[in-house]
Amino acid sequence: MSDKSIIFSIGSLDIRWYGILLVLAIIVGIVIVYRESVRQKLDPDFAVNLILFNVVFGFIAARFYYVIFNWGYYSKHLVEIFTIWKDSGMSIYGAILAGIVITWLYTRRKKQSFFRWADIFVLALVLGQAIGCWGNYFNGDILGTATSLPWAFVADGVSYHPVFLYESIWCILVFVFLVWLIRRRHRVGSVFLSYLILYSFGRFFIELVSEGGLKIGSVSQALVASVVGVIVGGFLLLSLLKRHKVDVKKPEAAVVRKGANRQQMRAHQREQEKEQLRRQKTDAGKYRLELRDKIKALKPGKEKAEKAENIDADSAEAKQAKFSFKAFNKDKAEQLALLDEEINGETAATADFDTQLSLDDEIIEPALPEAAESEEPETEEIDINE
């Protein structure tokens, strides 16, 4: 490595530009993820924990990915696998793969959406890549093919394509696009898959003018990874287009559209029918309360009228009872009978509502949210003969 890669030294410890830029990329990434998670009203503590896991395992995976593709050397120098402060060889693809796996495992364990967090984390990843590319400039490694272009990078008197500059500019452009996309109405996961497609697409052409780097036989592994990234990302993005759309301003509000899952649409319809039954049941309960009040108002007259039929006709009590019987005239007696019949009908209707609701509860999928039960008035059956 050239001397310009070292900023300063503390004894035998060299502080290099590569390390400083990596730290800067991590700090910038933490800020981006934290702010975006807050903007989307997600848990920032969850974001911080996930960042820490990704940083730690990302470094480990990036290093071992590099070691695997240089195993011919490291198999003879096993100790150097761990002396990363002397040999800073790492691969971004190792970090990307580790990030995907760690994010998937952690979100699955915490019952969070993998794609929602992946959409956020790629913003930090791609901008971190734009910053980290300049570490290659200070190290003087990963050069491009020879060129006479005016912006060529000169090393040992030879002009090369500045592939670090190409990749840095491309990553910044991808970052700007992803920020624009995530702040609009978008499908959850489309930001992550767009990163996978766009970065791989740009990296493919950069690799055509690049020399060095990790190889699979005589072919650049980054070239192969770019082709795989475009194909896999494109396939997944096309599959995602068939799914529901999510409003970024209300991230949790799914809008059912044409082509949505038929089972979800049927469940949504059944939930609406259940809510209508709940309202009807509540109205029936209120009406039964009104009937009960009317019955209570008529019961004293009915009791006195019935008493007149069971006492001595010549007594003073009989005269009073007969007077009460006249007060409780035929119309009121018929009215009371009708109320009795009507309240029995309402009781049967309420029981029918309960039956229908219980059947719907067995049909509706457990994963679907249940609407809150309406508060129901007391609807116990009234015995008018008490």
VMD Tcl script that draws the C-alpha trace (Angstrom):
set ca {
  {0.00 0.00 0.00}
  {1.16 3.54 -0.64}
  {2.14 5.89 2.15}
  {-0.80 8.20 1.44}
  {-3.10 5.54 2.93}
  {-1.72 6.44 6.39}
  {-3.00 9.59 8.09}
  {-0.69 9.35 11.09}
  {0.91 6.74 13.32}
  {0.81 6.17 17.06}
  {3.91 4.09 17.75}
  {3.54 1.01 15.58}
  {-0.16 1.60 15.05}
  {-0.99 3.23 11.72}
  {-4.24 5.22 11.44}
  {-5.37 4.79 7.84}
  {-7.82 6.65 5.68}
  {-9.63 3.39 4.93}
  {-10.54 2.89 8.58}
  {-11.56 6.51 9.09}
  {-13.84 6.41 6.05}
  {-15.44 3.18 7.25}
  {-16.18 4.75 10.64}
  {-17.62 7.81 8.87}
  {-19.81 5.57 6.70}
  {-21.12 3.78 9.80}
  {-21.95 7.04 11.59}
  {-23.74 8.42 8.54}
  {-25.64 5.13 8.18}
  {-26.76 5.18 11.81}
  {-28.11 8.72 11.42}
  {-29.99 7.84 8.23}
  {-31.57 4.68 9.65}
  {-32.54 6.36 12.92}
  {-34.13 9.40 11.25}
  {-36.00 7.36 8.66}
  {-37.35 4.96 11.28}
  {-38.61 7.92 13.31}
  {-40.17 9.47 10.19}
  {-42.03 6.23 9.47}
  {-43.08 6.02 13.15}
  {-41.18 2.78 13.69}
  {-39.34 1.81 16.86}
  {-35.95 3.65 16.90}
  {-34.61 1.33 19.63}
  {-35.26 -1.61 17.33}
  {-33.38 0.27 14.59}
  {-30.34 0.88 16.80}
  {-30.18 -2.78 17.87}
  {-30.43 -3.95 14.28}
  {-27.70 -1.49 13.23}
  {-25.32 -2.88 15.85}
  {-25.92 -6.46 14.73}
  {-25.45 -5.54 11.07}
  {-22.23 -3.61 11.70}
  {-20.61 -6.38 13.74}
  {-21.63 -9.31 11.56}
  {-21.22 -7.25 8.39}
  {-17.53 -6.67 9.16}
  {-16.99 -10.34 9.97}
  {-18.76 -11.54 6.81}
  {-17.01 -8.99 4.57}
  {-13.65 -10.20 5.85}
  {-14.37 -13.91 5.53}
  {-15.90 -13.45 2.08}
  {-12.61 -11.88 1.02}
  {-10.62 -14.67 2.69}
  {-12.63 -17.42 0.97}
  {-11.88 -16.01 -2.48}
  {-8.22 -15.67 -1.56}
  {-7.96 -19.00 0.22}
  {-4.91 -20.03 -1.75}
  {-2.94 -17.37 0.12}
  {-4.65 -17.42 3.52}
  {-4.54 -21.22 3.80}
  {-0.80 -20.77 4.17}
  {-1.05 -17.69 6.40}
  {-3.92 -18.49 8.76}
  {-2.94 -15.90 11.36}
  {-3.33 -13.09 8.81}
  {-7.02 -13.90 8.52}
  {-7.51 -12.08 11.82}
  {-4.90 -9.28 11.47}
  {-7.33 -6.98 9.73}
  {-5.48 -3.87 10.92}
  {-2.55 -4.91 8.71}
  {-4.46 -6.39 5.78}
  {-7.80 -4.61 5.39}
  {-9.04 -6.83 2.58}
  {-12.87 -7.05 2.68}
  {-15.72 -7.49 0.21}
  {-18.93 -5.49 0.14}
  {-20.85 -8.55 -1.07}
  {-20.02 -10.37 2.14}
  {-21.44 -7.45 4.13}
  {-24.58 -7.33 1.95}
  {-25.27 -11.05 2.34}
  {-24.71 -10.86 6.10}
  {-26.98 -7.82 6.33}
  {-29.80 -9.62 4.53}
  {-29.50 -12.71 6.73}
  {-29.17 -10.81 10.02}
  {-32.05 -8.45 9.19}
  {-34.29 -11.35 8.19}
  {-33.50 -13.36 11.33}
  {-33.87 -10.40 13.70}
  {-37.10 -9.07 12.18}
  {-38.56 -12.58 12.14}
  {-37.69 -13.06 15.80}
  {-39.22 -9.70 16.76}
  {-42.22 -10.18 14.44}
  {-41.37 -7.15 12.32}
  {-41.55 -6.66 8.55}
  {-38.24 -7.67 6.93}
  {-38.85 -5.68 3.75}
  {-39.87 -2.53 5.61}
  {-36.57 -2.47 7.53}
  {-34.60 -3.58 4.47}
  {-36.04 -0.57 2.60}
  {-34.61 1.70 5.29}
  {-31.24 0.01 5.71}
  {-30.30 0.10 2.01}
  {-30.35 3.91 2.21}
  {-27.55 3.73 4.75}
  {-25.79 0.93 2.88}
  {-25.57 2.61 -0.51}
  {-24.42 5.96 0.90}
  {-21.89 4.12 3.06}
  {-20.60 2.44 -0.09}
  {-20.22 5.83 -1.78}
  {-18.04 6.97 1.14}
  {-16.11 3.71 1.54}
  {-15.10 3.62 -2.14}
  {-12.66 6.44 -1.43}
  {-10.75 4.12 0.86}
  {-9.70 2.28 -2.30}
  {-8.34 5.54 -3.67}
  {-6.12 6.14 -0.64}
  {-5.04 2.49 -0.62}
  {-4.28 2.60 -4.32}
  {-5.95 -0.78 -4.92}
  {-8.70 -2.06 -7.24}
  {-7.52 -0.13 -10.26}
  {-9.25 0.03 -13.61}
  {-7.88 -0.73 -17.02}
  {-5.43 1.69 -18.64}
  {-6.98 4.75 -20.26}
  {-6.07 8.15 -21.63}
  {-9.19 9.92 -20.33}
  {-8.54 13.27 -18.64}
  {-10.01 12.10 -15.32}
  {-7.81 9.00 -15.20}
  {-6.16 7.93 -11.96}
  {-2.35 7.93 -12.26}
  {-0.33 5.29 -10.39}
  {3.35 4.54 -11.05}
  {3.22 6.70 -14.17}
  {0.30 4.78 -15.71}
  {-3.23 6.19 -16.17}
  {-6.11 3.97 -15.07}
  {-9.89 4.18 -15.00}
  {-10.85 5.55 -11.55}
  {-13.30 2.75 -10.78}
  {-13.59 3.94 -7.16}
  {-14.87 7.27 -8.47}
  {-17.31 5.60 -10.87}
  {-18.73 3.44 -8.10}
  {-18.95 6.34 -5.66}
  {-20.84 8.54 -8.13}
  {-23.15 5.67 -9.09}
  {-23.93 4.92 -5.43}
  {-24.78 8.59 -4.78}
  {-27.17 8.59 -7.75}
  {-28.80 5.38 -6.50}
  {-29.09 6.90 -3.02}
  {-30.86 9.99 -4.38}
  {-33.31 7.82 -6.31}
  {-34.03 5.58 -3.30}
  {-34.69 8.60 -1.05}
  {-37.11 9.93 -3.66}
  {-38.81 6.52 -3.88}
  {-39.15 5.86 -0.14}
  {-40.81 9.23 0.42}
  {-43.52 8.47 -2.11}
  {-46.29 5.90 -2.12}
  {-44.44 2.66 -2.72}
  {-44.74 -1.05 -2.28}
  {-42.99 -2.34 0.81}
  {-39.78 -4.00 -0.37}
  {-39.55 -2.05 -3.62}
  {-36.81 0.24 -2.24}
  {-34.64 -2.71 -1.20}
  {-35.15 -4.53 -4.50}
  {-34.51 -1.33 -6.47}
  {-31.18 -1.00 -4.68}
  {-30.30 -4.59 -5.52}
  {-31.12 -4.07 -9.20}
  {-29.60 -0.61 -9.65}
  {-26.38 -1.20 -7.74}
  {-25.81 -4.53 -9.50}
  {-26.56 -2.95 -12.87}
  {-24.03 -0.16 -12.37}
  {-21.43 -2.47 -10.82}
  {-21.63 -4.74 -13.88}
  {-20.41 -1.99 -16.21}
  {-17.83 -0.76 -13.71}
  {-16.37 -4.27 -13.57}
  {-15.89 -4.22 -17.34}
  {-13.18 -1.55 -16.89}
  {-11.87 -2.89 -13.60}
  {-8.80 -5.00 -12.93}
  {-7.91 -6.99 -9.86}
  {-10.53 -7.82 -7.29}
  {-11.80 -11.26 -6.34}
  {-12.07 -13.93 -9.03}
  {-14.12 -17.07 -9.73}
  {-11.62 -18.82 -11.94}
  {-10.71 -16.13 -14.45}
  {-14.01 -14.22 -14.11}
  {-14.58 -11.37 -11.67}
  {-16.85 -12.53 -8.85}
  {-18.36 -9.04 -8.73}
  {-19.38 -9.43 -12.37}
  {-21.14 -12.72 -11.60}
  {-22.74 -11.27 -8.45}
  {-24.00 -8.28 -10.47}
  {-25.73 -10.51 -13.00}
  {-27.31 -12.56 -10.22}
  {-28.38 -9.39 -8.39}
  {-30.15 -7.97 -11.45}
  {-31.93 -11.24 -12.26}
  {-33.01 -12.07 -8.70}
  {-33.92 -8.47 -7.86}
  {-35.89 -8.08 -11.08}
  {-37.82 -11.31 -10.54}
  {-38.73 -10.39 -6.96}
  {-39.73 -6.85 -7.93}
  {-42.05 -8.11 -10.67}
  {-43.62 -10.50 -8.15}
  {-44.06 -7.62 -5.72}
  {-46.00 -5.60 -8.30}
  {-48.90 -8.03 -7.89}
  {-49.24 -7.27 -4.20}
  {-51.03 -4.48 -2.30}
  {-49.72 -0.93 -2.29}
  {-48.73 0.91 0.91}
  {-48.97 4.60 1.58}
  {-45.63 5.86 2.93}
  {-47.46 8.58 4.86}
  {-49.48 5.88 6.62}
  {-47.06 2.93 6.41}
  {-49.40 0.42 8.07}
  {-52.50 1.17 5.96}
  {-52.83 -1.44 3.24}
  {-55.13 -0.52 0.35}
  {-56.97 -3.46 -1.17}
  {-56.76 -3.16 -4.94}
  {-57.76 -5.17 -7.98}
  {-55.74 -8.36 -8.08}
  {-55.38 -8.54 -4.29}
  {-55.59 -11.90 -2.60}
  {-59.15 -13.22 -2.94}
  {-59.09 -14.79 0.49}
  {-58.26 -11.42 2.05}
  {-61.10 -9.75 0.13}
  {-63.60 -12.39 1.29}
  {-62.41 -12.04 4.86}
  {-62.78 -8.25 4.61}
  {-66.35 -8.66 3.34}
  {-67.22 -11.06 6.17}
  {-65.82 -8.59 8.70}
  {-68.12 -5.88 7.33}
  {-71.09 -8.26 7.62}
  {-70.13 -9.04 11.21}
  {-70.02 -5.35 12.05}
  {-73.51 -4.90 10.59}
  {-74.78 -7.80 12.73}
  {-73.24 -6.21 15.82}
  {-75.07 -2.95 15.14}
  {-78.37 -4.79 14.61}
  {-77.84 -6.74 17.83}
  {-77.17 -3.52 19.74}
  {-80.33 -1.89 18.31}
  {-82.38 -4.97 19.26}
  {-81.06 -4.78 22.81}
  {-82.00 -1.12 23.13}
  {-85.50 -1.82 21.84}
  {-85.93 -4.64 24.36}
  {-85.11 -2.15 27.14}
  {-87.89 0.11 25.91}
  {-90.32 -2.82 25.86}
  {-89.32 -3.77 29.40}
  {-90.12 -0.26 30.65}
  {-93.55 -0.38 29.00}
  {-94.27 -3.78 30.54}
  {-93.30 -2.58 34.03}
  {-95.73 0.32 33.63}
  {-98.59 -2.04 32.77}
  {-97.90 -4.83 35.29}
  {-99.58 -3.20 38.37}
  {-102.90 -2.85 36.51}
  {-102.70 -6.46 35.31}
  {-102.01 -7.76 38.81}
  {-105.03 -5.94 40.27}
  {-107.26 -7.16 37.47}
  {-106.19 -10.77 37.99}
  {-106.75 -10.42 41.76}
  {-110.40 -9.41 41.20}
  {-111.16 -12.81 39.73}
  {-109.99 -14.71 42.85}
  {-111.79 -12.94 45.76}
  {-115.26 -12.74 47.30}
  {-117.50 -10.63 45.08}
  {-119.32 -8.98 48.07}
  {-116.23 -7.76 49.95}
  {-114.87 -4.25 49.90}
  {-111.63 -5.68 48.53}
  {-113.56 -7.10 45.59}
  {-115.10 -3.74 44.82}
  {-111.68 -2.14 44.83}
  {-110.29 -4.92 42.63}
  {-113.15 -4.59 40.18}
  {-112.48 -0.87 40.01}
  {-108.88 -1.66 39.19}
  {-110.01 -4.13 36.55}
  {-112.02 -1.41 34.84}
  {-108.96 0.82 34.94}
  {-106.98 -1.94 33.33}
  {-109.21 -2.03 30.29}
  {-109.29 -4.43 27.43}
  {-107.07 -2.28 25.19}
  {-104.27 -2.28 27.76}
  {-104.55 -6.00 28.21}
  {-104.21 -6.53 24.48}
  {-101.31 -4.08 24.39}
  {-99.54 -6.00 27.16}
  {-100.05 -9.27 25.28}
  {-98.61 -7.75 22.11}
  {-95.61 -6.41 24.04}
  {-95.05 -9.84 25.56}
  {-95.10 -11.43 22.12}
  {-92.84 -8.75 20.64}
  {-90.18 -9.00 23.35}
  {-90.08 -12.78 22.89}
  {-89.49 -12.16 19.18}
  {-86.68 -9.73 19.93}
  {-85.08 -12.28 22.24}
  {-85.11 -14.83 19.44}
  {-83.62 -12.27 17.01}
  {-80.82 -11.46 19.43}
  {-80.03 -15.15 19.83}
  {-79.92 -15.46 16.06}
  {-77.42 -12.57 15.88}
  {-75.25 -14.33 18.47}
  {-75.34 -17.53 16.42}
  {-74.35 -15.77 13.21}
  {-71.52 -13.89 14.92}
  {-70.15 -17.09 16.48}
  {-70.18 -18.82 13.08}
  {-68.36 -15.87 11.49}
  {-65.76 -15.98 14.27}
  {-64.94 -19.55 13.20}
  {-64.59 -18.50 9.55}
  {-62.51 -15.36 9.92}
  {-58.76 -16.04 9.88}
  {-57.10 -15.53 13.30}
  {-54.49 -13.19 11.76}
  {-57.13 -10.65 10.81}
  {-57.78 -7.88 13.35}
  {-61.12 -8.09 15.10}
  {-63.25 -4.97 15.35}
  {-64.04 -3.96 18.91}
  {-67.34 -5.28 20.20}
  {-69.99 -2.60 20.60}
  {-71.16 -2.05 24.11}
  {-74.54 -3.74 24.52}
  {-77.29 -2.79 26.97}
  {-78.70 -5.39 29.32}
  {-80.99 -7.64 27.30}
  {-82.14 -10.32 29.79}
  {-85.59 -11.74 29.15}
  {-88.46 -10.22 31.18}
  {-91.06 -12.44 32.73}
  {-94.27 -10.38 32.87}
  {-95.83 -12.85 35.26}
  {-93.32 -12.17 38.07}
}
mol new
graphics top color blue
foreach p $ca { graphics top sphere $p radius 0.5 }
foreach p [lrange $ca 0 end-1] q [lrange $ca 1 end] { graphics top cylinder $p $q radius 0.2 }
display resetview
